[in-house]
Amino acid sequence: MIEVRELTKRYGATTAVDGLSFTVRPGTVTGFLGPNGAGKSTMMRVLLGLDAATSGEALVNGGRYTELRRPMKTVGALLDAGAVHGGRRAFDHLGWMARGSGIPVRRVAEVLERVGLAGVARKRVGGFSLGMRQRLGIAAALLGDPEVLVFDEPVNGLDPDGVRWIRELVRALAAEGRTVLVSSHLMGEMELTADRLIIIGRGRLIADTSVRELADRFRRGVLVRTPRPADLTAVIAGAGGGVDVPAGGGLTVTGLEVDAIGDMAAAHGIPLYEVTPRSASLEEAYMELTSGDTEFAAENGGTR
Ligand SMILES: Nc1ncnc2c1ncn2[C@@H]1O[C@H](COP(=O)(O)OP(=O)(O)OP(=O)(O)O)[C@@H](O)[C@H]1O
C-alpha cells in the first residue's frame, strides 16, 4: 500500500507537488497520470526517499522509505533505466545489488528469467537496447520480491512489443496481489493497463478514479437506432429526456439510462435496433481534465 498525505515539495520558487493526497491499494495497477511537469517524478522520488518532502508524507506499507528495515524487500522501483554502468554484465550488476541488500544471489537468475534476459545474463549492459535496459531495470526492482512496485514512465521509447510486454508484466504483478503504481503522461497506454487512475496537474490532485468511473463521468448520452424515430422521440421527451440527431444517423438520448430507454420503447411497442451508451474517449476526458494544467500549453487562439 502507498499512502500520500498532504504532500508538498518545493524547489525554490517552484511548487512541484502541492498538498497531494491519495492511496494506492494492493492487487490493482494504478496509473499515475499528468502532463509534463505535473510532479509525478517528484512524488516518486519523495516516496523512495531520494528527495525530502517540504511538508506532508509519502508512506510505503505504513512507513517512510528511509525508515524501512529492508527497503528492497518492501518496494521496488524503476526510475531511470539508463543508470547502469555500461561495462558491467547484467548478472554481475544484479548480483552486486543483491549482495548489498542481503538478497540471495540465486534470486538474480530468477528475475533475469522473469524479464526475459536469461539468455544475455553474461553480456555487458553497454550493448543493451533501450528495451533490454528497461527489462534490466525491472529485474532490479523485482530482486527483493517486493510487495510494492513503482515504475516511472516504463514504456517511454519502447517499441510496440516492449510496450505490450510491460503491460502484461505489470498486470501480472498486480494479479499476484502487489501494489503497482505506473506513471505516464499518455492516457492511451494507461487505459489499457490500469484499473485505477490518479490524475495530477501542477502538483495537485485532479482525479482519483477507476477507469470505468471516469468513462461514466464523461458519458455523452446513449445512441439509439429505431425504425420509428419520431415516435421514440415523443416518448423520450415525455419522460423528460433529450434527443439529438447525430450526423452518423440514429438518435442520441440524454438524461435517461439504457434500461429506461429500453423499457419505454418496449411499453410503446417501438422496436430498437441499437442502444449504446456513448462516452468521450478517455483521452478526451483526460485532455479536458488537465487543460489549463499543462506546463507548456500551446497558444490556441484564445479558445479558453
Ligand atoms: N530538482 C529540481 N529542481 C528544480 N525544479 C524541479 C526539480 N525537479 C523537478 N522540478 C520542477 O518541478 C515540476 C515537476 O516536475 P516533475 O519532473 O516531478 O514532473 P513530471 O510530472 O514527472 O513530468 P515529466 O512527465 O515531464 O517527467 C516541474 O516544474 C519541474 O521543472
The ligand as a Gaussian input file, in Angstrom:
#p B3LYP/6-31G(d) Opt

LIG

0 1
 N       15.454000      19.247000      -8.797000
 C       14.595000      20.182000      -9.215000
 N       14.884000      21.499000      -9.090000
 C       14.023000      22.451000      -9.500000
 N       12.812000      22.187000     -10.063000
 C       12.470000      20.901000     -10.226000
 C       13.337000      19.832000      -9.821000
 N       12.716000      18.667000     -10.100000
 C       11.532000      18.992000     -10.654000
 N       11.366000      20.322000     -10.731000
 C       10.192000      21.041000     -11.253000
 O        9.067000      20.521000     -10.606000
 C        7.972000      20.383000     -11.500000
 C        7.514000      18.932000     -11.524000
 O        8.490000      18.129000     -12.199000
 P        8.405000      16.542000     -12.313000
 O        9.627000      16.087000     -13.024000
 O        8.118000      15.960000     -10.996000
 O        7.137000      16.361000     -13.248000
 P        6.637000      15.083000     -14.034000
 O        5.178000      15.039000     -13.846000
 O        7.429000      13.891000     -13.653000
 O        6.941000      15.494000     -15.525000
 P        7.505000      14.642000     -16.770000
 O        6.350000      13.859000     -17.307000
 O        7.923000      15.755000     -17.695000
 O        8.644000      13.825000     -16.258000
 C        8.457000      20.911000     -12.841000
 O        8.084000      22.278000     -12.944000
 C        9.965000      20.787000     -12.741000
 O       10.587000      21.751000     -13.559000

